[in-house]
Amino acid sequence: MATTKRTTKPPPPPAAEPGDCKPCGGTGNVPTTVRVGRKRRPVGQQDGLCLNCLGSGTDPDA
């Protein structure tokens, strides 16, 4: 009988602190979908600057 490979789930990301920006979670980067071709199909994601906090990672309304 073949053995099965079992993997564990990675730990969840740390919870956002009260002063952290909501869209980026305090990192300053947000994922941006990259689209290519005539029909503009999505092929991946790249990091983009968070426009809410402008990369600082702190909530501007706090």
N, C-alpha and C positions, 0 to 999 in steps of 0.2 A: 504494500500500500504506500502511496506517495505521501510525503509529509507536506503539511500546509504551512505556508509562511504567514506568520502573524506579526502585524505591526501595530504599534500603539499610536494613538493620536498625539500630535504635538500639543504641548501645553497652550492654553488660550493666551492671547496677548494680554499684557497687564491692563487693568482697568484705567480709564482716563482719570487723571487727577482733576480736582475742581477747577484749576486754572488752565487746564489744557484746552486747546482748540478742538471743537467737536469734529469737523470734517477730516482733519489729519491725525487726530489722536495725540497731538503734541510732538509729532515728528517733523512737521514742516513740509512734508512731501505727500502728495496724493497720487493714486494711479490714474493715468490718462490712457484711454484706448487708442491704439494706433490702427488706422484704417488705410487700406491700399486698394488699388484697382478701380476700374470704371464703375463697378457696383458698390464701391466703398465697403468692402468686407473687413471685419475686424481680424487682425492677425496677432495681436499681442497687446501688452501694456508697457508703458514706460513711466518713470517718476516725473511728476510735474510739481511746480511750486504751488503751495496752498495759497489761494487768493484771499482767504478769510483772514489769515494771520501774517501773510507775506513771508512765510518761512521761519518765523520766530518760534512757533509752537505754543504760544500763549494766547489765551482768549482775549481779543481786543475789547470785549464788552465787560470784562471782569474788573 
